[in-house]
């Protein structure tokens, strides 16, 4: 059961190309957001689609893969963990952010059905 703690798996589409930062000693950092769609039926019987934007961050080899293989619009499957942090903006206001630290990523083939993972 330990492997289920703080574990995230998502399928979504990239909203833009990954933003890559080259760090010391050749290490890379990738940041990108994915659109995750949810479908449900409202109380009135209307079918509704809701899109949630999820921030992703990846390090090292995973970031390098994202830089080389992924671009805006690609459908991806990711596995990772949630991470929360805070910072102060230019006006001194404390901001909070939650993002998924990606440990695995798979580029889905066009129109590939999503099955249980």
DSSP file (Angstrom, degrees, kcal/mol; ACC not computed):
  #  RESIDUE AA STRUCTURE BP1 BP2  ACC     N-H-->O    O-->H-N    N-H-->O    O-->H-N    TCO  KAPPA ALPHA  PHI   PSI    X-CA   Y-CA   Z-CA
    1    1 A X    >         0   0    0      0, 0.0     3,-1.7     0, 0.0     4,-0.5   0.000 360.0 360.0 360.0 -19.3    0.0    0.0    0.0
    2    2 A X  G >   +     0   0    0      1,-0.3     3,-1.2     2,-0.2     0, 0.0   0.845 360.0  61.7 -58.0 -33.1    3.0    2.4    0.4
    3    3 A X  G 3  S+     0   0    0      1,-0.3    -1,-0.3     4,-0.0     0, 0.0   0.672  96.7  60.1 -69.9 -14.7    3.2    2.8   -3.4
    4    4 A X  G X  S+     0   0    0     -3,-1.7     3,-0.9     2,-0.1     2,-0.3   0.608  78.8 106.4 -87.6 -12.4   -0.4    4.3   -3.4
    5    5 A X  T <  S-     0   0    0     -3,-1.2    -3,-0.0    -4,-0.5     0, 0.0  -0.516  98.4  -8.7 -70.9 130.2    0.5    7.2   -1.1
    6    6 A X  T 3  S+     0   0    0     -2,-0.3     2,-0.4     1,-0.2    -1,-0.3   0.908  95.9 151.1  49.2  52.2    0.8   10.5   -2.9
    7    7 A X    <   -     0   0    0     -3,-0.9     2,-0.4    74,-0.2    74,-0.2  -0.954  23.6-172.9-117.4 131.9    0.5    8.9   -6.3
    8    8 A X  E     -A   80   0A   0     72,-2.6    72,-2.4    -2,-0.4     2,-0.4  -0.981   8.6-179.4-127.6 134.2   -1.0   10.6   -9.3
    9    9 A X  E     +A   79   0A   0     -2,-0.4     2,-0.3    70,-0.2    70,-0.2  -0.994  15.5 169.5-131.4 127.6   -1.9    9.2  -12.8
   10   10 A X  E     -A   78   0A   0     68,-1.8    68,-2.7    -2,-0.4     2,-0.4  -0.967  25.2-156.2-137.8 150.9   -3.4   11.5  -15.4
   11   11 A X  E     +A   77   0A   0     -2,-0.3     2,-0.3    66,-0.2    26,-0.3  -0.999  39.5 128.0-123.0 129.8   -4.1   11.5  -19.1
   12   12 A X  E     -A   76   0A   0     64,-2.1    64,-3.0    -2,-0.4     2,-0.4  -0.961  52.7 -92.5-164.9 179.5   -4.4   14.9  -20.9
   13   13 A X  E     -AB  75  35A   0     22,-1.8    22,-2.9    -2,-0.3    62,-0.2  -0.879  39.9-112.2-109.6 138.7   -3.3   17.2  -23.7
   14   14 A X  E     - B   0  34A   0     60,-2.3    59,-2.3    -2,-0.4    20,-0.2  -0.484  16.9-156.7 -68.3 133.3   -0.4   19.6  -23.5
   15   15 A X  S    S-     0   0    0     18,-2.2     2,-0.3    -2,-0.2    -1,-0.1   0.684  74.9  -8.2 -83.0 -20.0   -1.6   23.2  -23.7
   16   16 A X  S    S-     0   0    0     17,-0.5    -1,-0.2    55,-0.1    57,-0.1  -0.948  93.0 -66.6-160.9 173.6    1.8   24.4  -25.0
   17   17 A X        -     0   0    0     -2,-0.3    54,-0.1     1,-0.1    50,-0.1  -0.412  66.4 -91.3 -66.5 147.4    5.3   23.2  -25.6
   18   18 A X        -     0   0    0     52,-0.3     2,-0.6    48,-0.3    14,-0.2  -0.343  35.4-129.5 -59.6 138.9    7.3   22.3  -22.5
   19   19 A X  E     -C   31   0A   0     12,-3.2    12,-2.1    -3,-0.1     2,-0.4  -0.836  27.9-156.8 -90.4 121.8    9.3   25.2  -21.0
   20   20 A X  E     -C   30   0A   0     -2,-0.6     2,-0.5    10,-0.2    10,-0.2  -0.850  13.4-169.2-108.2 133.9   12.8   23.9  -20.4
   21   21 A X  E     -C   29   0A   0      8,-2.8     8,-2.0    -2,-0.4     2,-0.6  -0.988  16.3-143.3-118.2 125.2   15.4   25.3  -18.0
   22   22 A X  E     -C   28   0A   0     -2,-0.5     6,-0.2     6,-0.2     2,-0.1  -0.789  25.3-171.1 -89.1 122.3   19.0   24.1  -18.3
   23   23 A X    >   -     0   0    0      4,-3.6     3,-1.0    -2,-0.6     4,-0.1  -0.344  34.9 -53.9-103.2-176.8   20.5   23.8  -14.8
   24   24 A X  G >  S+     0   0    0      1,-0.2     3,-1.7     2,-0.2    -1,-0.2  -0.195 119.0  16.1 -58.3 149.2   24.0   23.2  -13.5
   25   25 A X  G 3  S-     0   0    0      1,-0.3    -1,-0.2    -3,-0.1    -2,-0.0   0.758 131.8 -64.4  58.7  29.8   25.9   20.1  -14.7
   26   26 A X  G <  S+     0   0    0     -3,-1.0    -1,-0.3     1,-0.2    -2,-0.2   0.484  91.6 147.6  79.1   2.8   23.5   19.6  -17.7
   27   27 A X    <   -     0   0    0     -3,-1.7    -4,-3.6    -4,-0.1     2,-0.3  -0.443  33.6-147.6 -72.4 147.1   20.5   18.8  -15.6
   28   28 A X  E     -C   22   0A   0     -6,-0.2    32,-1.8    -2,-0.1     2,-0.4  -0.839  13.1-160.8-119.1 153.6   17.1   19.9  -17.0
   29   29 A X  E     -CD  21  59A   0     -8,-2.0    -8,-2.8    -2,-0.3     2,-0.4  -1.000  11.2-165.1-129.9 129.5   13.8   21.1  -15.6
   30   30 A X  E     -CD  20  58A   0     28,-2.8    28,-2.4    -2,-0.4     2,-0.4  -0.946   4.7-173.8-117.6 138.1   10.6   21.0  -17.6
   31   31 A X  E     +CD  19  57A   0    -12,-2.1   -12,-3.2    -2,-0.4     2,-0.3  -0.995  19.1 142.6-128.5 137.2    7.4   22.8  -16.9
   32   32 A X  E     - D   0  56A   0     24,-1.7    24,-3.2    -2,-0.4     2,-0.4  -0.973  36.5-129.3-162.8 160.6    4.1   22.4  -18.8
   33   33 A X  E     - D   0  55A   0     -2,-0.3   -18,-2.2    22,-0.2   -17,-0.5  -0.923  17.5-156.3-116.7 145.9    0.3   22.3  -18.2
   34   34 A X  E     -BD  14  54A   0     20,-2.3    20,-2.6    -2,-0.4     2,-0.6  -0.936  15.3-129.7-120.5 148.1   -2.0   19.6  -19.4
   35   35 A X  E     -BD  13  53A   0    -22,-2.9   -22,-1.8    -2,-0.4     2,-0.5  -0.847  22.1-167.5 -93.4 123.1   -5.8   19.8  -20.0
   36   36 A X  E     - D   0  52A   0     16,-3.0    16,-2.6    -2,-0.6     2,-0.3  -0.962  10.5-149.4-114.1 119.5   -7.7   17.0  -18.3
   37   37 A X  E     - D   0  51A   0     -2,-0.5     2,-0.4   -26,-0.3    14,-0.2  -0.691  10.9-169.1 -95.1 140.6  -11.3   16.6  -19.4
   38   38 A X  E     - D   0  50A   0     12,-2.8    12,-3.1    -2,-0.3     2,-0.4  -0.988   5.5-159.0-126.8 135.8  -14.1   15.3  -17.2
   39   39 A X  E     + D   0  49A   0     -2,-0.4     2,-0.3    10,-0.2    10,-0.2  -0.935  21.3 151.0-118.6 138.3  -17.5   14.4  -18.5
   40   40 A X  E     - D   0  48A   0      8,-2.3     8,-3.5    -2,-0.4     2,-0.5  -0.972  42.1-110.0-155.3 168.1  -20.7   14.2  -16.4
   41   41 A X  E     - D   0  47A   0     -2,-0.3     6,-0.2     6,-0.2     5,-0.0  -0.913  34.1-134.5-106.1 127.5  -24.5   14.6  -16.7
   42   42 A X    >   -     0   0    0      4,-3.2     3,-1.9    -2,-0.5    -1,-0.0  -0.159  31.4 -97.2 -72.9 171.9  -26.0   17.6  -15.0
   43   43 A X  T 3  S+     0   0    0      1,-0.3    -1,-0.1     2,-0.1    -2,-0.0   0.780 126.3  56.1 -60.9 -27.6  -29.1   17.4  -12.8
   44   44 A X  T 3  S-     0   0    0      2,-0.1    -1,-0.3     1,-0.0     3,-0.1   0.431 122.8-105.8 -85.7   1.5  -31.1   18.5  -15.8
   45   45 A X  S <  S+     0   0    0     -3,-1.9     2,-0.3     1,-0.3    -2,-0.1   0.475  73.8 141.3  91.0   2.2  -29.8   15.6  -17.9
   46   46 A X        -     0   0    0      1,-0.1    -4,-3.2    -5,-0.0     2,-0.4  -0.609  54.3-122.7 -81.2 135.8  -27.4   17.8  -20.0
   47   47 A X  E     -D   41   0A   0     -2,-0.3     2,-0.4    -6,-0.2    -6,-0.2  -0.658  34.0-166.5 -78.6 130.2  -24.0   16.3  -20.8
   48   48 A X  E     -D   40   0A   0     -8,-3.5    -8,-2.3    -2,-0.4     2,-0.5  -0.947  15.0-158.0-124.1 137.4  -21.3   18.6  -19.6
   49   49 A X  E     -D   39   0A   0     -2,-0.4     2,-0.4   -10,-0.2   -10,-0.2  -0.967  11.9-171.0-112.7 128.0  -17.5   18.6  -20.3
   50   50 A X  E     -D   38   0A   0    -12,-3.1   -12,-2.8    -2,-0.5     2,-0.5  -0.973   8.1-153.1-120.4 132.0  -15.3   20.3  -17.8
   51   51 A X  E     -D   37   0A   0     -2,-0.4     2,-0.4   -14,-0.2   -14,-0.2  -0.903   7.7-168.2-107.3 128.4  -11.6   21.0  -18.4
   52   52 A X  E     -D   36   0A   0    -16,-2.6   -16,-3.0    -2,-0.5     2,-0.5  -0.945  14.1-141.9-112.3 136.0   -9.1   21.2  -15.6
   53   53 A X  E     -D   35   0A   0     -2,-0.4     2,-0.5   -18,-0.2   -18,-0.2  -0.871  17.7-166.0 -99.7 125.4   -5.6   22.6  -16.2
   54   54 A X  E     -D   34   0A   0    -20,-2.6   -20,-2.3    -2,-0.5     2,-0.3  -0.944  14.8-134.6-116.4 127.4   -2.9   20.7  -14.2
   55   55 A X  E     -D   33   0A   0     -2,-0.5    45,-2.6    43,-0.4     2,-0.3  -0.649  24.2-166.6 -80.8 133.7    0.7   22.1  -13.8
   56   56 A X  E     -De  32 100A   0    -24,-3.2   -24,-1.7    -2,-0.3     2,-0.3  -0.902  10.1-172.5-119.2 148.8    3.4   19.6  -14.3
   57   57 A X  E     -De  31 101A   0     43,-2.4    45,-2.8    -2,-0.3     2,-0.3  -0.996   6.5-177.4-137.7 138.5    7.1   19.7  -13.4
   58   58 A X  E     -D   30   0A   0    -28,-2.4   -28,-2.8    -2,-0.3     2,-0.3  -0.970   7.4-155.6-136.7 151.5    9.8   17.2  -14.5
   59   59 A X  E >>  -D   29   0A   0     43,-0.5     3,-1.2    -2,-0.3     4,-0.9  -0.833  50.1 -17.4-123.2 158.7   13.5   16.8  -13.8
   60   60 A X  H 3> S+     0   0    0    -32,-1.8     4,-2.2    -2,-0.3     5,-0.2  -0.141 125.9   3.3  58.1-130.1   16.5   15.2  -15.4
   61   61 A X  H 3> S+     0   0    0      1,-0.2     4,-2.4     2,-0.2    -1,-0.3   0.834 132.2  55.4 -63.0 -34.6   15.9   12.5  -18.0
   62   62 A X  H <> S+     0   0    0     -3,-1.2     4,-2.2     2,-0.2    -1,-0.2   0.915 109.4  47.1 -65.4 -41.8   12.2   12.9  -17.8
   63   63 A X  H  X S+     0   0    0     -4,-0.9     4,-2.3   -35,-0.2    -2,-0.2   0.895 110.9  52.1 -64.4 -40.7   12.6   16.6  -18.6
   64   64 A X  H  X S+     0   0    0     -4,-2.2     4,-2.1     2,-0.2    -2,-0.2   0.906 109.2  49.9 -63.0 -42.1   14.9   15.8  -21.5
   65   65 A X  H  X S+     0   0    0     -4,-2.4     4,-2.9     1,-0.2     5,-0.4   0.930 110.5  49.9 -60.0 -46.1   12.4   13.3  -22.9
   66   66 A X  H  X S+     0   0    0     -4,-2.2     4,-1.7     1,-0.2   -48,-0.3   0.895 110.4  50.4 -61.5 -40.0    9.7   16.0  -22.7
   67   67 A X  H  < S+     0   0    0     -4,-2.3    -1,-0.2     1,-0.2    -2,-0.2   0.904 118.6  37.3 -63.2 -42.2   11.9   18.5  -24.4
   68   68 A X  H  < S+     0   0    0     -4,-2.1    -2,-0.2    -5,-0.1    -1,-0.2   0.835 129.0  25.8 -80.7 -35.3   12.7   16.1  -27.3
   69   69 A X  H  < S+     0   0    0     -4,-2.9     2,-0.3    -5,-0.2    -3,-0.2   0.644 103.2  74.5-110.9 -17.7    9.4   14.3  -27.8
   70   70 A X     <  +     0   0    0     -4,-1.7   -52,-0.3    -5,-0.4     2,-0.3  -0.776  44.7 163.0-111.5 146.6    6.5   16.4  -26.7
   71   71 A X    >   -     0   0    0     -2,-0.3     3,-2.3   -54,-0.1   -57,-0.3  -0.954  50.0 -56.4-148.6 168.3    4.8   19.5  -28.2
   72   72 A X  T 3  S+     0   0    0     -2,-0.3   -57,-0.2     1,-0.3   -55,-0.1  -0.110 120.5  21.0 -47.5 134.1    1.6   21.4  -27.8
   73   73 A X  T 3  S+     0   0    0    -59,-2.3    -1,-0.3     1,-0.3   -58,-0.1   0.145  85.8 137.0  93.2 -19.4   -1.5   19.3  -28.4
   74   74 A X    <   -     0   0    0     -3,-2.3   -60,-2.3   -61,-0.1     2,-0.5  -0.321  53.0-130.4 -60.7 140.5    0.1   15.9  -27.7
   75   75 A X  E     -A   13   0A   0     33,-0.4    33,-2.8   -62,-0.2     2,-0.3  -0.826  34.9-179.1 -90.4 130.1   -1.9   13.5  -25.5
   76   76 A X  E     -AF  12 107A   0    -64,-3.0   -64,-2.1    -2,-0.5     2,-0.5  -0.914  27.6-144.8-130.7 157.1    0.2   12.1  -22.7
   77   77 A X  E     -AF  11 106A   0     29,-2.5    29,-2.5    -2,-0.3     2,-0.3  -0.987  28.5-173.9-114.8 127.0   -0.1    9.7  -19.8
   78   78 A X  E     -AF  10 105A   0    -68,-2.7   -68,-1.8    -2,-0.5     2,-0.4  -0.904  17.8-163.8-125.1 153.8    1.8   10.7  -16.7
   79   79 A X  E     +AF   9 104A   0     25,-2.4    24,-2.9    -2,-0.3    25,-2.0  -0.994  37.6 109.7-129.1 139.2    2.6    9.2  -13.3
   80   80 A X  E     -AF   8 102A   0    -72,-2.4   -72,-2.6    -2,-0.4     2,-0.3  -0.881  54.7 -84.1-173.3-154.8    3.9   11.3  -10.5
   81   81 A X  E     - F   0 101A   0     20,-1.7    20,-3.2    -2,-0.3     2,-0.2  -0.974  36.5-105.2-140.2 152.3    3.3   12.8   -7.1
   82   82 A X  E     - F   0 100A   0     -2,-0.3     2,-0.4    18,-0.2    18,-0.2  -0.537  34.6-175.2 -77.1 143.0    1.6   16.0   -5.8
   83   83 A X  E     - F   0  99A   0     16,-2.5    16,-2.7    -2,-0.2     2,-0.4  -0.996   6.2-163.7-139.7 134.4    3.9   18.8   -4.5
   84   84 A X  E     + F   0  98A   0     -2,-0.4     2,-0.3    14,-0.2    14,-0.2  -0.921  15.9 161.3-118.2 145.0    2.8   22.0   -2.9
   85   85 A X  E     - F   0  97A   0     12,-2.3    12,-2.7    -2,-0.4     2,-0.3  -0.954  21.8-142.2-151.4 168.3    5.0   25.1   -2.3
   86   86 A X  E     + F   0  96A   0     -2,-0.3     2,-0.3    10,-0.2    10,-0.2  -0.937  17.2 170.9-134.4 158.9    4.6   28.8   -1.6
   87   87 A X  E     - F   0  95A   0      8,-2.1     8,-3.7    -2,-0.3     2,-0.5  -0.963  32.8-109.6-156.0 165.9    6.4   32.0   -2.7
   88   88 A X  E     - F   0  94A   0     -2,-0.3     6,-0.2     6,-0.2    -2,-0.0  -0.900  30.5-140.5-104.6 132.1    6.1   35.7   -2.5
   89   89 A X    >   -     0   0    0      4,-2.5     3,-2.1    -2,-0.5    -1,-0.0  -0.131  40.3 -82.9 -78.6-177.2    5.2   37.7   -5.6
   90   90 A X  T 3  S+     0   0    0      1,-0.3    -1,-0.1     2,-0.1    -2,-0.0   0.774 131.3  52.6 -60.1 -27.9    6.7   41.1   -6.6
   91   91 A X  T 3  S-     0   0    0      2,-0.1    -1,-0.3     1,-0.0     3,-0.1   0.401 120.6-107.4 -88.5   2.5    4.1   42.8   -4.3
   92   92 A X  S <  S+     0   0    0     -3,-2.1     2,-0.4     1,-0.3    -2,-0.1   0.596  71.2 144.5  83.6  11.2    5.1   40.7   -1.3
   93   93 A X        -     0   0    0      1,-0.0    -4,-2.5    -5,-0.0     2,-0.3  -0.712  52.5-121.7 -86.3 130.4    1.8   38.6   -1.4
   94   94 A X  E     - F   0  88A   0     -2,-0.4     2,-0.3    -6,-0.2    -6,-0.2  -0.571  32.0-168.1 -73.7 127.8    2.3   35.0   -0.5
   95   95 A X  E     - F   0  87A   0     -8,-3.7    -8,-2.1    -2,-0.3     2,-0.4  -0.879   7.8-150.6-117.1 148.9    1.1   32.6   -3.3
   96   96 A X  E     - F   0  86A   0     -2,-0.3     2,-0.4   -10,-0.2   -10,-0.2  -0.937  12.3-174.8-120.2 142.6    0.6   28.9   -3.1
   97   97 A X  E     - F   0  85A   0    -12,-2.7   -12,-2.3    -2,-0.4     2,-0.4  -1.000  10.6-163.9-138.9 139.3    1.0   26.4   -6.0
   98   98 A X  E     + F   0  84A   0     -2,-0.4   -43,-0.4   -14,-0.2     2,-0.3  -0.986  22.4 163.7-119.4 133.1    0.3   22.7   -6.3
   99   99 A X  E     - F   0  83A   0    -16,-2.7   -16,-2.5    -2,-0.4     2,-0.6  -0.919  38.5-108.2-142.4 166.1    1.8   20.8   -9.1
  100  100 A X  E     -eF  56  82A   0    -45,-2.6   -43,-2.4    -2,-0.3     2,-0.8  -0.886  22.2-145.3-100.0 123.7    2.5   17.2  -10.2
  101  101 A X  E     -eF  57  81A   0    -20,-3.2   -20,-1.7    -2,-0.6     2,-0.3  -0.813  25.8-137.9 -86.2 112.3    6.1   16.1  -10.1
  102  102 A X  E     + F   0  80A   0    -45,-2.8   -43,-0.5    -2,-0.8   -22,-0.3  -0.555  34.3 167.9 -80.7 129.3    6.3   13.8  -13.1
  103  103 A X  E    S+     0   0A   0    -24,-2.9     2,-0.3     1,-0.4   -23,-0.2   0.627  73.1  22.3-108.4 -24.2    8.3   10.5  -12.6
  104  104 A X  E     - F   0  79A   0    -25,-2.0   -25,-2.4     2,-0.0    -1,-0.4  -0.997  63.8-177.8-143.4 143.2    7.0    8.8  -15.8
  105  105 A X  E     - F   0  78A   0     -2,-0.3     2,-0.4   -27,-0.2   -27,-0.2  -0.998   5.5-170.0-143.4 139.9    5.5   10.0  -19.1
  106  106 A X  E     - F   0  77A   0    -29,-2.5   -29,-2.5    -2,-0.3     2,-0.6  -0.997  20.2-137.0-129.4 128.3    4.2    8.3  -22.1
  107  107 A X  E     - F   0  76A   0     -2,-0.4   -31,-0.2   -31,-0.2     2,-0.2  -0.754  27.3-138.8 -82.0 121.9    3.3   10.1  -25.4
  108  108 A X        -     0   0    0    -33,-2.8   -33,-0.4    -2,-0.6     2,-0.1  -0.520  15.7-113.3 -81.4 147.9    0.0    8.5  -26.6
  109  109 A X    >   -     0   0    0     -2,-0.2     3,-2.3     1,-0.1    -1,-0.1  -0.484  50.9 -78.1 -74.8 152.5   -0.5    7.8  -30.2
  110  110 A X  T 3  S-     0   0    0      1,-0.3    -1,-0.1    -2,-0.1     3,-0.1  -0.276 115.3  -1.2 -56.0 129.8   -3.1    9.8  -32.0
  111  111 A X  T 3  S+     0   0    0      1,-0.2     2,-0.4    -3,-0.1    -1,-0.3   0.663  89.2 158.3  62.6  19.8   -6.6    8.6  -31.2
  112  112 A X    <   -     0   0    0     -3,-2.3    -1,-0.2     1,-0.1     2,-0.1  -0.603  44.4-118.2 -71.8 128.1   -5.2    5.8  -29.0
  113  113 A X        -     0   0    0     -2,-0.4     2,-0.6    -3,-0.1    -4,-0.1  -0.384  21.3-123.2 -68.5 146.7   -7.9    4.7  -26.6
  114  114 A X        -     0   0    0     -2,-0.1     2,-0.2    -6,-0.0    -1,-0.1  -0.804  34.8-177.3 -91.2 122.7   -7.2    5.2  -22.9
  115  115 A X        -     0   0    0     -2,-0.6     0, 0.0     1,-0.1     0, 0.0  -0.667  40.2 -66.1-113.2 172.1   -7.5    1.9  -21.0
  116  116 A X              0   0    0     -2,-0.2    -1,-0.1     1,-0.1     0, 0.0  -0.262 360.0 360.0 -58.4 140.5   -7.1    1.1  -17.3
  117  117 A X              0   0    0     -3,-0.1    -1,-0.1  -108,-0.0    -2,-0.0   0.360 360.0 360.0-119.3 360.0   -3.5    1.7  -16.0
